[in-house]
């Protein structure tokens, strides 16, 4: 085996690692507020009055600067989308949705890259009273 033949095995592994890193990840938490970029009132089940905000806070790592979207889905169907700016590869940010009458159900807040790659998700139940 020549000194450079090992490169043909190493190069594909490096490309896979780089691609996985470029996609990035998002740690997503939901709650009733945000203080100093950290979620407050975190839960996976909320009983709220109409016109109450529920926040999705995320810690992004390894993402390309640009934007990500928070996709809000109820019972498996996309309801709304919030675009967030991401100025650097490691970044914390948040979005909120106001819950009104008729919004009770199973919800997800999914962080999605511009190319549609899912970076992270949080599932939760909402009961609006």
DSSP file (Angstrom, degrees, kcal/mol; ACC not computed):
  #  RESIDUE AA STRUCTURE BP1 BP2  ACC     N-H-->O    O-->H-N    N-H-->O    O-->H-N    TCO  KAPPA ALPHA  PHI   PSI    X-CA   Y-CA   Z-CA
    1    1 A X              0   0    0      0, 0.0     5,-0.0     0, 0.0     2,-0.0   0.000 360.0 360.0 360.0 130.3    0.0    0.0    0.0
    2    2 A X    >   -     0   0    0      1,-0.1     3,-0.6     2,-0.0     4,-0.5  -0.256 360.0-106.8 -76.1 167.3    1.4    3.4   -1.0
    3    3 A X  T 3  S+     0   0    0      1,-0.2     3,-0.2     2,-0.1    -1,-0.1   0.782 118.6  41.5 -65.8 -27.2    1.8    6.3    1.4
    4    4 A X  T >  S+     0   0    0      1,-0.2     3,-1.4     2,-0.1     4,-0.4   0.525  89.1  87.0 -99.9  -5.8   -1.1    8.2   -0.2
    5    5 A X  T X  S+     0   0    0     -3,-0.6     3,-0.9     1,-0.3     4,-0.3   0.774  78.5  67.4 -67.4 -23.4   -3.5    5.3   -0.8
    6    6 A X  T >> S+     0   0    0     -4,-0.5     4,-1.8    -3,-0.2     3,-1.1   0.733  85.4  73.2 -66.7 -20.9   -5.0    5.7    2.7
    7    7 A X  H <> S+     0   0    0     -3,-1.4     4,-3.0     1,-0.3     5,-0.2   0.854  85.0  63.3 -62.4 -34.4   -6.4    9.1    1.5
    8    8 A X  H <4 S+     0   0    0     -3,-0.9     4,-0.4    -4,-0.4    -1,-0.3   0.739 110.0  40.6 -65.1 -19.4   -9.1    7.4   -0.5
    9    9 A X  H <> S+     0   0    0     -3,-1.1     4,-0.8    -4,-0.3    -1,-0.2   0.783 117.3  47.0 -91.9 -34.0  -10.5    6.0    2.7
   10   10 A X  H  X S+     0   0    0     -4,-1.8     4,-2.4     2,-0.2     5,-0.2   0.884 101.9  63.0 -76.1 -39.9  -10.0    9.1    4.8
   11   11 A X  H  X S+     0   0    0     -4,-3.0     4,-2.3     1,-0.2     5,-0.2   0.910 102.4  47.7 -58.2 -49.0  -11.5   11.6    2.4
   12   12 A X  H  > S+     0   0    0     -4,-0.4     4,-2.2    -5,-0.2    -1,-0.2   0.897 112.0  51.5 -60.0 -37.5  -15.1   10.2    2.3
   13   13 A X  H  X S+     0   0    0     -4,-0.8     4,-2.1     1,-0.2    -1,-0.2   0.908 110.0  48.9 -64.6 -41.1  -15.1   10.0    6.1
   14   14 A X  H  X S+     0   0    0     -4,-2.4     4,-2.5     2,-0.2    -2,-0.2   0.893 109.9  51.5 -64.9 -39.7  -14.0   13.6    6.4
   15   15 A X  H  X S+     0   0    0     -4,-2.3     4,-2.4     2,-0.2    -2,-0.2   0.901 109.9  49.3 -64.9 -40.7  -16.7   14.7    3.9
   16   16 A X  H  X S+     0   0    0     -4,-2.2     4,-2.3     2,-0.2    -1,-0.2   0.908 112.0  48.6 -63.7 -41.9  -19.4   12.9    5.9
   17   17 A X  H  X S+     0   0    0     -4,-2.1     4,-2.2     2,-0.2    -2,-0.2   0.914 111.9  48.8 -64.2 -43.7  -18.2   14.5    9.1
   18   18 A X  H  X S+     0   0    0     -4,-2.5     4,-2.6     2,-0.2    -2,-0.2   0.906 111.3  49.8 -64.0 -42.4  -18.2   18.0    7.5
   19   19 A X  H  X S+     0   0    0     -4,-2.4     4,-1.5     2,-0.2    -1,-0.2   0.916 111.3  48.7 -63.4 -43.3  -21.7   17.5    6.1
   20   20 A X  H  X S+     0   0    0     -4,-2.3     4,-1.0     1,-0.2    -1,-0.2   0.898 113.6  47.1 -64.2 -39.7  -23.1   16.4    9.5
   21   21 A X  H  < S+     0   0    0     -4,-2.2     3,-0.5     1,-0.2    -2,-0.2   0.899 107.5  56.2 -68.3 -40.0  -21.4   19.3   11.2
   22   22 A X  H  < S+     0   0    0     -4,-2.6    42,-0.5     1,-0.2    -1,-0.2   0.827 100.8  59.0 -63.1 -31.2  -22.6   21.8    8.6
   23   23 A X  H  < S-     0   0    0     -4,-1.5    -1,-0.2    -5,-0.2    -2,-0.2   0.873  95.0-167.2 -66.8 -35.7  -26.2   20.8    9.2
   24   24 A X     <  -     0   0    0     -4,-1.0     2,-0.3    -3,-0.5    38,-0.2  -0.023  11.7-104.4  76.7 177.4  -25.9   21.7   12.9
   25   25 A X  E     -A   61   0A   0     36,-2.5    36,-2.4    -4,-0.1     2,-0.4  -0.944  16.7-151.1-140.2 160.4  -28.2   20.9   15.8
   26   26 A X  E     -A   60   0A   0     93,-2.2     2,-0.7    -2,-0.3    95,-0.2  -0.984   6.9-152.1-137.3 124.6  -30.8   22.8   17.9
   27   27 A X  E     -A   59   0A   0     32,-2.1    32,-1.9    -2,-0.4     2,-0.4  -0.876  27.5-164.5 -90.9 117.6  -31.7   22.1   21.5
   28   28 A X  E     +A   58   0A   0     -2,-0.7     2,-0.3    93,-0.3    30,-0.2  -0.895  15.6 173.0-114.9 132.2  -35.3   23.2   21.8
   29   29 A X  E     -A   57   0A   0     28,-2.5    28,-2.9    -2,-0.4     2,-0.3  -0.985  15.8-150.1-133.0 146.0  -37.3   23.9   24.9
   30   30 A X  E     +A   56   0A   0     -2,-0.3    13,-1.3    13,-0.3     2,-0.3  -0.898  30.1 133.9-117.1 148.4  -40.8   25.4   25.3
   31   31 A X  E     -A   55   0A   0     24,-1.9    24,-3.0    -2,-0.3    10,-0.2  -0.942  62.2 -84.4-169.8-172.3  -42.2   27.5   28.2
   32   32 A X  S    S+     0   0    0      8,-1.1     2,-0.3    -2,-0.3     9,-0.2   0.467  99.6   4.1 -92.9  -3.1  -44.1   30.5   29.3
   33   33 A X  E     -C   40   0B   0      7,-1.5     7,-2.9    22,-0.1     2,-0.4  -0.983  58.5-128.4-166.4 174.0  -41.2   33.0   29.1
   34   34 A X  E     +C   39   0B   0     -2,-0.3     2,-0.4     5,-0.3     5,-0.2  -0.995  20.2 177.5-137.2 128.8  -37.6   33.7   28.3
   35   35 A X  E >  S-C   38   0B   0      3,-2.8     3,-1.9    -2,-0.4    -2,-0.0  -0.993  75.8 -11.8-132.8 126.6  -35.0   35.3   30.6
   36   36 A X  T 3  S-     0   0    0     -2,-0.4    -1,-0.1     1,-0.3     3,-0.1   0.894 128.2 -57.0  50.6  45.3  -31.4   35.8   29.6
   37   37 A X  T 3  S+     0   0    0      1,-0.2     2,-0.4    55,-0.0    -1,-0.3   0.577 116.4 113.4  64.7  13.7  -32.0   33.5   26.6
   38   38 A X  E <  S-C   35   0B   0     -3,-1.9    -3,-2.8    54,-0.1    -1,-0.2  -0.923  70.8-113.1-114.7 141.9  -33.1   30.7   28.9
   39   39 A X  E     -C   34   0B   0     -2,-0.4     2,-0.3    -5,-0.2    -5,-0.3  -0.432  28.7-161.5 -71.1 142.6  -36.7   29.3   28.9
   40   40 A X  E    S+C   33   0B   0     -7,-2.9    -7,-1.5     1,-0.2    -8,-1.1  -0.902  71.2  26.4-120.0 154.8  -38.8   29.8   32.0
   41   41 A X  S    S-     0   0    0     -2,-0.3    -1,-0.2   -10,-0.2    -9,-0.1   0.846  83.3-173.2  64.6  33.8  -41.9   27.9   32.9
   42   42 A X        +     0   0    0     -3,-0.2     2,-0.3   -11,-0.2   -11,-0.2  -0.314  18.0 137.5 -63.9 140.5  -40.7   24.9   30.9
   43   43 A X        -     0   0    0    -13,-1.3   -13,-0.3     1,-0.0     3,-0.1  -0.969  56.6-130.5-166.1 171.3  -43.2   22.0   30.5
   44   44 A X  S    S+     0   0    0     -2,-0.3    81,-2.1     1,-0.2     2,-0.3   0.255  97.9  48.5-113.1   8.2  -44.6   19.6   28.0
   45   45 A X  E     -d  125   0C   0     79,-0.2     2,-0.4     2,-0.0    -1,-0.2  -0.956  66.0-175.1-149.5 127.6  -48.2   20.4   29.0
   46   46 A X  E     -d  126   0C   0     79,-2.5    81,-2.6    -2,-0.3     2,-0.5  -0.981  15.2-167.6-128.2 133.8  -49.7   23.9   29.3
   47   47 A X  E     +d  127   0C   0     -2,-0.4     2,-0.3    79,-0.2    81,-0.2  -0.977  33.7 167.2-114.3 113.8  -53.2   25.0   30.4
   48   48 A X  E     -d  128   0C   0     79,-2.6    81,-2.8    -2,-0.5     2,-0.2  -0.843  38.1-111.8-131.3 159.9  -53.5   28.6   29.4
   49   49 A X    >   -     0   0    0     -2,-0.3     3,-0.8    79,-0.2    50,-0.2  -0.507  57.1 -79.6 -79.7 157.3  -56.0   31.5   29.1
   50   50 A X  T 3  S+     0   0    0      1,-0.2    50,-0.3    -2,-0.2    -1,-0.1  -0.266 117.2  29.2 -56.1 148.0  -56.7   32.7   25.5
   51   51 A X  T 3  S+     0   0    0     48,-2.0     2,-0.4     1,-0.3    -1,-0.2   0.772  85.8 145.0  69.7  30.9  -54.1   35.1   24.1
   52   52 A X  E <   - B   0  99A   0     47,-1.4    47,-3.3    -3,-0.8     2,-0.3  -0.816  44.5-131.5 -97.9 138.1  -51.2   33.5   26.1
   53   53 A X  E     - B   0  98A   0     -2,-0.4     2,-0.4    45,-0.2    45,-0.2  -0.696  15.7-166.3 -87.7 138.9  -47.8   33.3   24.5
   54   54 A X  E     - B   0  97A   0     43,-2.2    43,-2.0    -2,-0.3     2,-0.3  -0.998  16.8-146.4-121.1 131.1  -45.8   30.1   24.6
   55   55 A X  E     -AB  31  96A   0    -24,-3.0   -24,-1.9    -2,-0.4     2,-0.5  -0.696  11.5-155.5-101.6 146.5  -42.1   30.4   23.7
   56   56 A X  E     -AB  30  95A   0     39,-3.0    39,-1.9    -2,-0.3     2,-0.4  -0.975  18.4-171.1-116.5 112.8  -39.7   28.1   21.9
   57   57 A X  E     -AB  29  94A   0    -28,-2.9   -28,-2.5    -2,-0.5     2,-0.4  -0.849   5.0-170.4-105.3 141.6  -36.1   28.8   22.9
   58   58 A X  E     -AB  28  93A   0     35,-2.8    35,-2.1    -2,-0.4     2,-0.6  -0.982  23.6-151.5-136.6 144.8  -33.3   27.1   21.1
   59   59 A X  E     -AB  27  92A   0    -32,-1.9   -32,-2.1    -2,-0.4     2,-0.4  -0.958  25.9-159.6-110.6 109.7  -29.5   26.8   21.4
   60   60 A X  E     -AB  26  91A   0     31,-3.4    31,-1.9    -2,-0.6     2,-0.4  -0.721  11.7-179.7 -93.1 137.7  -28.1   26.3   17.9
   61   61 A X  E     +A   25   0A   0    -36,-2.4   -36,-2.5    -2,-0.4    29,-0.2  -1.000  62.9   7.9-136.7 138.8  -24.7   24.8   17.4
   62   62 A X  S    S+     0   0    0     -2,-0.4     2,-0.3   -38,-0.2    28,-0.2   0.734  86.9 140.2  70.7  24.3  -22.8   24.1   14.2
   63   63 A X        -     0   0    0     26,-1.6     2,-0.3    25,-0.1    -1,-0.2  -0.671  57.1-109.1 -97.9 155.2  -25.2   26.0   11.9
   64   64 A X        -     0   0    0    -42,-0.5    24,-0.1    -2,-0.3     3,-0.1  -0.624  43.1-101.7 -76.1 136.8  -24.3   28.2    9.0
   65   65 A X  S    S+     0   0    0     -2,-0.3     2,-0.3    22,-0.2    22,-0.2  -0.327  90.1  70.6 -56.7 142.4  -24.9   32.0    9.7
   66   66 A X  E    S-E   86   0C   0     20,-3.0    20,-3.0    22,-0.1     2,-0.3  -0.851  91.0 -35.5 152.2-112.3  -28.1   33.1    8.0
   67   67 A X  E     -E   85   0C   0     -2,-0.3    47,-0.6    18,-0.3     2,-0.3  -0.959  36.6-166.7-142.5 159.8  -31.6   32.1    9.1
   68   68 A X  E     -EF  84 113C   0     16,-2.1    16,-3.2    -2,-0.3     2,-0.4  -0.919  20.7-131.2-134.9 164.4  -33.6   29.2   10.6
   69   69 A X  E     -EF  83 112C   0     43,-2.8    43,-2.7    -2,-0.3     2,-0.7  -0.938   1.6-145.2-119.0 142.2  -37.3   28.7   10.9
   70   70 A X  E     -EF  82 111C   0     12,-3.0    12,-2.4    -2,-0.4     2,-0.7  -0.941  21.2-159.0 -99.3 116.2  -39.5   27.7   13.8
   71   71 A X  E     -EF  81 110C   0     39,-3.2    39,-2.4    -2,-0.7     2,-0.6  -0.878   1.1-156.9-101.1 117.0  -42.3   25.6   12.4
   72   72 A X  E     -EF  80 109C   0      8,-2.6     7,-3.3    -2,-0.7     8,-1.7  -0.834  15.9-178.1 -95.1 122.8  -45.3   25.5   14.7
   73   73 A X  E     -EF  78 108C   0     35,-2.3    35,-2.0    -2,-0.6     2,-0.5  -0.966  15.6-158.2-126.6 140.5  -47.5   22.4   14.0
   74   74 A X  E >  S-EF  77 107C   0      3,-2.5     3,-2.1    -2,-0.4    33,-0.2  -0.972  80.2 -14.1-117.5 127.0  -50.8   21.3   15.7
   75   75 A X  T 3  S-     0   0    0     31,-3.9    -1,-0.2    -2,-0.5    32,-0.1   0.852 131.4 -51.3  50.8  38.9  -51.8   17.7   15.5
   76   76 A X  T 3  S+     0   0    0     30,-0.3     2,-0.5     1,-0.2    -1,-0.3   0.421 116.1 109.6  84.3  -0.5  -49.2   17.1   12.8
   77   77 A X  E <  S-E   74   0C   0     -3,-2.1    -3,-2.5     0, 0.0    -1,-0.2  -0.930  73.6-114.6-113.8 130.7  -50.3   19.9   10.5
   78   78 A X  E     +E   73   0C   0     -2,-0.5    -5,-0.3    -5,-0.2     3,-0.1  -0.399  36.0 171.8 -62.6 129.4  -48.1   23.1   10.0
   79   79 A X  E     -     0   0C   0     -7,-3.3     2,-0.3     1,-0.4    -6,-0.2   0.773  59.3 -13.6-107.2 -42.6  -49.9   26.1   11.4
   80   80 A X  E     -E   72   0C   0     -8,-1.7    -8,-2.6     2,-0.0    -1,-0.4  -0.969  52.3-141.8-157.1 169.4  -47.3   28.9   11.2
   81   81 A X  E     -E   71   0C   0     -2,-0.3     2,-0.5   -10,-0.2   -10,-0.2  -1.000   6.2-161.7-141.4 137.6  -43.6   29.6   10.6
   82   82 A X  E     -E   70   0C   0    -12,-2.4   -12,-3.0    -2,-0.4     2,-0.4  -0.984  13.7-145.2-122.4 122.3  -41.3   32.1   12.3
   83   83 A X  E     -E   69   0C   0     -2,-0.5     2,-0.4   -14,-0.2   -14,-0.2  -0.726  16.9-168.0 -88.3 133.4  -38.0   33.1   10.6
   84   84 A X  E     -E   68   0C   0    -16,-3.2   -16,-2.1    -2,-0.4     2,-0.2  -0.963  19.3-124.5-122.6 138.2  -35.1   33.8   12.9
   85   85 A X  E     -E   67   0C   0     -2,-0.4     2,-0.4   -18,-0.2   -18,-0.3  -0.582  18.9-164.6 -79.1 142.1  -31.8   35.4   12.1
   86   86 A X  E     +E   66   0C   0    -20,-3.0   -20,-3.0    -2,-0.2     5,-0.0  -0.911   9.2 179.6-128.8 101.3  -28.6   33.5   13.0
   87   87 A X        +     0   0    0     -2,-0.4     2,-0.3   -22,-0.2   -22,-0.2   0.672  67.1  20.5 -80.2 -16.0  -25.5   35.6   12.9
   88   88 A X  S    S-     0   0    0    -24,-0.1   -25,-0.1     1,-0.1   -22,-0.1  -0.960  82.8-101.4-150.4 166.5  -23.0   32.9   14.0
   89   89 A X  S    S+     0   0    0     -2,-0.3   -26,-1.6     1,-0.1     2,-0.6   0.798 112.4  44.8 -63.2 -33.6  -22.6   29.1   14.2
   90   90 A X  S    S+     0   0    0    -29,-0.2     2,-0.3   -28,-0.2   -29,-0.2  -0.961  81.5 145.8-113.0 118.5  -23.3   28.9   18.0
   91   91 A X  E     -B   60   0A   0    -31,-1.9   -31,-3.4    -2,-0.6     2,-0.4  -0.999  38.7-144.9-156.0 145.7  -26.3   31.1   18.9
   92   92 A X  E     +B   59   0A   0     -2,-0.3     2,-0.3   -33,-0.2   -33,-0.2  -0.951  34.5 146.5-114.3 135.9  -29.3   31.2   21.3
   93   93 A X  E     -B   58   0A   0    -35,-2.1   -35,-2.8    -2,-0.4     2,-0.3  -0.925  23.8-152.6-154.9 175.7  -32.6   32.7   20.1
   94   94 A X  E     -B   57   0A   0     -2,-0.3     2,-0.3   -37,-0.2   -37,-0.2  -0.985   6.4-165.9-154.5 162.9  -36.4   32.3   20.6
   95   95 A X  E     -B   56   0A   0    -39,-1.9   -39,-3.0    -2,-0.3     2,-0.3  -0.927  13.3-151.0-141.3 164.7  -39.8   32.7   19.0
   96   96 A X  E     -B   55   0A   0     -2,-0.3     2,-0.4   -41,-0.2   -41,-0.2  -0.949   5.1-154.0-137.8 161.5  -43.3   32.7   20.4
   97   97 A X  E     -B   54   0A   0    -43,-2.0   -43,-2.2    -2,-0.3     2,-0.6  -0.998  20.1-131.2-132.2 137.4  -46.8   31.9   19.4
   98   98 A X  E     -B   53   0A   0     -2,-0.4     2,-0.5   -45,-0.2   -45,-0.2  -0.796  22.6-145.6 -90.1 123.8  -49.9   33.4   20.8
   99   99 A X  E     +B   52   0A   0    -47,-3.3   -48,-2.0    -2,-0.6   -47,-1.4  -0.782  22.7 176.8 -96.6 129.8  -52.5   30.6   21.7
  100  100 A X    >   -     0   0    0     -2,-0.5     3,-2.0   -50,-0.3     4,-0.1  -0.630  44.1 -57.6-120.8 176.7  -56.1   31.5   21.3
  101  101 A X  T 3  S+     0   0    0      1,-0.3    -1,-0.2    -2,-0.2    28,-0.1  -0.304 125.4  31.7 -54.6 139.8  -59.5   29.6   21.6
  102  102 A X  T 3  S+     0   0    0     26,-0.2    -1,-0.3    -3,-0.1    -3,-0.0   0.373  90.8 101.7  90.0  -4.8  -59.5   26.6   19.3
  103  103 A X    <   +     0   0    0     -3,-2.0    -2,-0.1     2,-0.0    23,-0.1   0.358  45.6 124.7 -93.8   5.5  -55.7   26.1   19.7
  104  104 A X        +     0   0    0     24,-0.1     2,-0.3    -4,-0.1    23,-0.2  -0.408  43.6  73.7 -65.2 140.1  -56.0   23.2   22.2
  105  105 A X  E    S- G   0 126C   0     21,-2.5    21,-2.4    -2,-0.1     2,-0.5  -0.953  86.9 -36.3 152.9-169.5  -54.2   20.1   21.0
  106  106 A X  E     - G   0 125C   0     -2,-0.3   -31,-3.9    19,-0.2   -30,-0.3  -0.790  61.7-173.9 -90.1 123.3  -50.8   18.4   20.5
  107  107 A X  E     -FG  74 124C   0     17,-3.5    17,-2.7    -2,-0.5     2,-0.3  -0.802  15.8-165.3-119.1 156.1  -48.2   20.9   19.3
  108  108 A X  E     -FG  73 123C   0    -35,-2.0   -35,-2.3    -2,-0.3     2,-0.5  -0.993  10.2-156.6-135.6 146.1  -44.6   20.8   18.1
  109  109 A X  E     -FG  72 122C   0     13,-2.5    13,-1.6    -2,-0.3     2,-0.4  -0.973  23.2-172.8-117.3 111.2  -42.0   23.6   17.6
  110  110 A X  E     -FG  71 121C   0    -39,-2.4   -39,-3.2    -2,-0.5     2,-0.5  -0.904  18.7-143.4-112.6 130.8  -39.5   22.4   15.1
  111  111 A X  E     -FG  70 120C   0      9,-3.0     8,-3.2    -2,-0.4     9,-1.2  -0.832  26.7-176.2 -92.6 125.4  -36.3   24.2   14.2
  112  112 A X  E     -FG  69 118C   0    -43,-2.7   -43,-2.8    -2,-0.5     6,-0.2  -0.972  21.2-130.2-129.0 135.5  -35.6   23.9   10.4
  113  113 A X  E >   -F   68   0C   0      4,-2.8     3,-2.2    -2,-0.4   -45,-0.2  -0.288  39.5 -97.5 -73.7 167.0  -32.7   25.1    8.4
  114  114 A X  T 3  S+     0   0    0    -47,-0.6    -1,-0.1     1,-0.3   -46,-0.1   0.791 125.9  54.7 -58.5 -27.5  -33.3   27.0    5.1
  115  115 A X  T 3  S-     0   0    0      2,-0.1    -1,-0.3     1,-0.0    -2,-0.0   0.412 124.8-101.9 -87.5   4.2  -32.8   23.8    3.1
  116  116 A X  S <  S+     0   0    0     -3,-2.2     2,-0.3     1,-0.3    -2,-0.1   0.458  70.6 148.3  94.6   1.4  -35.5   22.0    5.2
  117  117 A X        -     0   0    0      1,-0.1    -4,-2.8    -5,-0.0     2,-0.5  -0.552  48.9-125.9 -72.7 129.0  -33.3   20.0    7.4
  118  118 A X  E     + G   0 112C   0     -2,-0.3    -6,-0.2    -6,-0.2     3,-0.1  -0.642  29.9 177.5 -76.4 125.2  -34.8   19.4   10.9
  119  119 A X  E     -     0   0C   0     -8,-3.2   -93,-2.2    -2,-0.5     2,-0.3   0.698  62.2 -26.1-100.3 -25.8  -32.3   20.6   13.5
  120  120 A X  E     - G   0 111C   0     -9,-1.2    -9,-3.0   -95,-0.2    -1,-0.4  -0.938  56.1-157.6 180.0 160.7  -34.4   20.0   16.7
  121  121 A X  E     - G   0 110C   0     -2,-0.3     2,-0.4   -11,-0.2   -93,-0.3  -0.994   6.8-159.0-151.7 154.8  -37.9   19.7   17.9
  122  122 A X  E     - G   0 109C   0    -13,-1.6   -13,-2.5    -2,-0.3     2,-0.4  -0.998  12.9-156.0-134.9 133.2  -40.0   20.0   21.1
  123  123 A X  E     + G   0 108C   0     -2,-0.4     2,-0.3   -15,-0.2   -15,-0.2  -0.867  21.8 159.9-109.5 143.7  -43.5   18.4   21.5
  124  124 A X  E     - G   0 107C   0    -17,-2.7   -17,-3.5    -2,-0.4     2,-0.4  -0.988  34.1-120.6-158.8 159.4  -46.1   19.7   24.0
  125  125 A X  E     -dG  45 106C   0    -81,-2.1   -79,-2.5    -2,-0.3     2,-0.4  -0.835  23.5-163.7-104.6 141.9  -49.8   19.7   24.8
  126  126 A X  E     -dG  46 105C   0    -21,-2.4   -21,-2.5    -2,-0.4     2,-0.5  -0.995   9.4-174.5-128.8 132.1  -51.9   22.9   25.0
  127  127 A X  E     -d   47   0C   0    -81,-2.6   -79,-2.6    -2,-0.4     2,-0.6  -0.985  11.7-159.4-121.6 117.5  -55.3   23.3   26.6
  128  128 A X  E      d   48   0C   0     -2,-0.5   -26,-0.2   -81,-0.2   -79,-0.2  -0.869 360.0 360.0 -99.0 122.6  -56.8   26.8   26.1
  129  129 A X              0   0    0    -81,-2.8   -80,-0.2    -2,-0.6    -1,-0.1   0.379 360.0 360.0-112.4 360.0  -59.5   27.6   28.7
